[in-house]
Protein backbone atom coordinates (compact mmCIF):
# COMPACT_ATOMS: atom_id res chain seq x y z
CA UNK A 1 0.00 0.00 0.00
CA UNK A 2 1.38 3.40 -0.96
CA UNK A 3 1.69 6.09 1.70
CA UNK A 4 -1.32 8.34 1.98
CA UNK A 5 -1.36 11.44 -0.11
CA UNK A 6 -0.84 14.28 2.29
CA UNK A 7 -2.23 17.60 1.27
CA UNK A 8 0.71 19.93 1.40
CA UNK A 9 -1.28 23.12 1.23
CA UNK A 10 0.22 25.83 3.31
CA UNK A 11 -1.77 26.33 6.47
CA UNK A 12 -0.30 29.35 8.25
CA UNK A 13 -1.12 27.96 11.68
CA UNK A 14 0.48 24.63 10.76
CA UNK A 15 3.59 26.41 9.54
CA UNK A 16 3.75 28.27 12.85
CA UNK A 17 3.43 25.02 14.81
CA UNK A 18 6.18 23.35 12.79
CA UNK A 19 8.50 26.35 13.13
CA UNK A 20 7.86 26.66 16.87
CA UNK A 21 8.37 22.92 17.40
CA UNK A 22 11.64 22.87 15.48
CA UNK A 23 12.90 26.01 17.21
CA UNK A 24 11.89 24.63 20.61
CA UNK A 25 13.67 21.35 19.96
CA UNK A 26 16.79 23.15 18.76
CA UNK A 27 16.79 25.34 21.88
CA UNK A 28 16.61 22.24 24.10
CA UNK A 29 19.21 20.22 22.19
CA UNK A 30 21.88 18.50 24.21
CA UNK A 31 24.60 17.52 21.73
CA UNK A 32 26.39 15.51 24.42
CA UNK A 33 23.31 13.33 24.99
CA UNK A 34 22.41 12.88 21.31
CA UNK A 35 24.90 10.12 20.40
CA UNK A 36 23.87 8.00 23.37
CA UNK A 37 20.20 8.40 22.54
CA UNK A 38 20.84 7.46 18.93
CA UNK A 39 22.90 4.42 19.97
CA UNK A 40 20.25 3.27 22.46
CA UNK A 41 17.53 3.45 19.81
CA UNK A 42 19.82 1.91 17.17
CA UNK A 43 18.60 4.69 14.91
CA UNK A 44 20.02 5.87 11.64
CA UNK A 45 18.04 9.09 12.10
CA UNK A 46 20.04 11.54 14.19
CA UNK A 47 18.91 12.87 17.55
CA UNK A 48 19.21 16.37 18.96
CA UNK A 49 19.45 15.02 22.47
CA UNK A 50 16.08 16.34 23.69
CA UNK A 51 14.81 14.08 26.48
CA UNK A 52 11.13 13.35 27.09
CA UNK A 53 10.68 15.86 29.96
CA UNK A 54 12.01 18.69 27.79
CA UNK A 55 9.72 17.62 24.93
CA UNK A 56 6.77 17.67 27.33
CA UNK A 57 7.64 21.22 28.34
CA UNK A 58 7.86 22.19 24.67
CA UNK A 59 4.43 20.69 23.98
CA UNK A 60 2.94 22.70 26.85
CA UNK A 61 4.48 25.83 25.33
CA UNK A 62 2.95 24.97 21.95
CA UNK A 63 -0.61 24.76 23.36
CA UNK A 64 -1.61 28.30 22.33
CA UNK A 65 -0.87 27.36 18.71
CA UNK A 66 -2.94 24.16 18.77
CA UNK A 67 -6.50 25.47 18.58
CA UNK A 68 -7.10 24.60 14.91
CA UNK A 69 -7.38 20.81 14.50
CA UNK A 70 -6.61 20.90 10.78
CA UNK A 71 -3.45 22.90 11.48
CA UNK A 72 -2.38 20.40 14.15
CA UNK A 73 -3.00 17.51 11.74
CA UNK A 74 -1.02 19.22 8.98
CA UNK A 75 1.83 20.15 11.33
CA UNK A 76 2.06 16.57 12.61
CA UNK A 77 2.29 15.24 9.07
CA UNK A 78 4.93 17.78 8.06
CA UNK A 79 6.98 17.04 11.17
CA UNK A 80 6.76 13.29 10.56
CA UNK A 81 7.46 13.22 6.83
CA UNK A 82 9.99 16.05 6.94
CA UNK A 83 11.76 14.92 10.10
CA UNK A 84 15.45 15.70 10.13
CA UNK A 85 15.84 14.39 13.69
CA UNK A 86 14.00 11.70 15.62
CA UNK A 87 12.55 14.11 18.16
CA UNK A 88 10.50 15.76 15.38
CA UNK A 89 8.68 12.45 14.95
CA UNK A 90 8.12 12.24 18.69
CA UNK A 91 6.49 15.68 18.56
CA UNK A 92 4.40 14.62 15.55
CA UNK A 93 3.08 11.64 17.50
CA UNK A 94 2.35 13.82 20.52
CA UNK A 95 0.35 16.18 18.30
CA UNK A 96 -1.59 13.24 16.87
CA UNK A 97 -2.39 12.12 20.42
CA UNK A 98 -4.07 15.48 20.99
CA UNK A 99 -6.41 14.68 18.10
CA UNK A 100 -7.22 11.10 19.03
CA UNK A 101 -9.49 9.40 18.53
CA UNK A 102 -9.67 9.88 14.78
CA UNK A 103 -10.50 6.60 13.02
CA UNK A 104 -10.43 8.29 9.61
CA UNK A 105 -6.71 9.02 10.11
CA UNK A 106 -5.70 5.33 10.17
CA UNK A 107 -4.06 5.53 6.71
CA UNK A 108 -1.76 8.27 8.00
CA UNK A 109 -0.95 6.32 11.14
CA UNK A 110 -0.36 3.19 9.10
CA UNK A 111 2.18 5.18 7.11
CA UNK A 112 3.82 6.34 10.35
CA UNK A 113 3.95 2.79 11.73
CA UNK A 114 5.58 1.44 8.59
CA UNK A 115 8.02 4.33 8.17
CA UNK A 116 8.75 4.62 11.92
CA UNK A 117 9.33 0.87 12.14
CA UNK A 118 10.75 0.75 15.63
CA UNK A 119 9.23 0.15 19.04
CA UNK A 120 9.50 3.72 20.32
CA UNK A 121 7.27 5.05 17.56
CA UNK A 122 5.07 2.04 16.99
CA UNK A 123 4.16 1.39 20.61
CA UNK A 124 3.25 5.03 21.20
CA UNK A 125 1.11 5.17 18.06
CA UNK A 126 -0.53 1.83 18.89
CA UNK A 127 -1.42 2.64 22.48
CA UNK A 128 -2.03 6.37 22.32
CA UNK A 129 -3.47 6.93 18.82
CA UNK A 130 -4.81 3.70 17.29
CA UNK A 131 -6.10 2.30 20.60
CA UNK A 132 -8.29 5.34 21.35
CA UNK A 133 -9.58 5.27 17.77
CA UNK A 134 -10.54 1.61 18.24
CA UNK A 135 -12.35 2.39 21.49
CA UNK A 136 -14.14 5.34 19.89
CA UNK A 137 -15.28 3.53 16.75
CA UNK A 138 -14.77 -0.24 16.92
CA UNK A 139 -17.07 -0.85 13.94
CA UNK A 140 -14.82 1.02 11.51
CA UNK A 141 -11.42 0.40 13.12
CA UNK A 142 -11.69 -3.35 13.79
CA UNK A 143 -11.79 -4.34 10.08
CA UNK A 144 -8.68 -2.25 9.44
CA UNK A 145 -6.83 -3.86 12.33
CA UNK A 146 -7.86 -7.29 11.07
CA UNK A 147 -6.02 -6.55 7.83
CA UNK A 148 -3.02 -5.25 9.75
CA UNK A 149 -2.78 -8.40 11.87
CA UNK A 150 -2.21 -10.39 8.68
CA UNK A 151 0.12 -7.83 7.07
CA UNK A 152 3.65 -8.80 6.13
CA UNK A 153 4.92 -5.78 8.08
CA UNK A 154 5.70 -6.86 11.65
CA UNK A 155 5.10 -3.37 13.03
CA UNK A 156 1.54 -3.33 11.69
CA UNK A 157 1.00 -6.75 13.22
CA UNK A 158 2.42 -5.51 16.52
CA UNK A 159 0.05 -2.54 16.45
CA UNK A 160 -2.97 -4.69 15.66
Residue pairs with C-beta under 8 A, 6 or more apart in sequence:
1 110
3 111
3 114
3 115
4 107
4 108
4 110
4 111
6 77
6 81
6 108
7 74
8 78
9 74
11 68
11 70
11 71
11 74
11 75
12 71
13 65
13 67
13 68
13 71
13 75
14 70
14 71
14 72
14 73
14 74
14 75
14 78
15 75
16 65
16 71
17 62
17 65
17 66
17 71
17 72
17 75
17 95
18 75
18 78
18 79
18 82
20 61
20 62
20 65
21 58
21 62
21 75
21 79
21 88
21 91
22 79
22 88
24 58
24 61
24 62
25 48
25 50
25 55
25 58
25 85
25 87
25 88
25 91
26 48
28 48
28 50
28 54
28 55
28 57
28 58
29 48
29 49
29 50
30 48
30 49
30 50
30 51
31 48
31 49
32 49
33 47
33 49
33 51
34 46
34 47
34 48
34 49
35 47
37 47
37 49
37 51
37 86
38 45
38 46
38 47
38 86
41 47
41 86
41 118
41 120
42 118
43 86
43 118
45 83
45 85
45 86
45 89
46 84
46 85
46 86
47 85
47 86
47 87
48 85
48 87
50 58
50 87
52 90
55 87
55 90
55 91
55 94
58 91
59 91
59 94
65 71
66 72
66 95
66 98
69 99
72 95
72 98
72 99
73 96
73 99
73 105
75 92
75 95
76 92
76 93
76 95
76 96
76 99
77 92
77 108
79 88
79 89
79 91
79 92
79 95
80 88
80 89
80 92
80 93
80 112
80 115
82 88
83 89
83 92
89 112
89 116
89 121
90 120
90 121
90 124
92 112
93 112
93 121
93 124
93 125
93 128
93 129
96 105
96 109
96 112
96 125
96 129
97 124
97 128
97 129
99 105
100 128
100 129
100 132
100 133
100 136
101 132
101 133
101 134
101 135
101 136
101 137
102 133
103 133
103 134
103 136
103 137
103 140
103 141
105 129
105 133
106 130
106 133
106 141
106 144
109 125
109 129
109 130
110 148
110 156
112 121
112 125
113 121
113 122
113 125
113 126
113 153
113 155
113 156
113 159
114 153
114 155
114 156
116 122
116 125
116 155
117 153
117 155
118 155
122 155
122 158
122 159
123 158
125 159
126 158
126 159
130 141
130 145
130 159
133 141
134 141
134 142
134 145
145 159
145 160
146 160
148 156
148 157
148 159
148 160
149 156
149 157
149 160
150 157
151 157
151 160
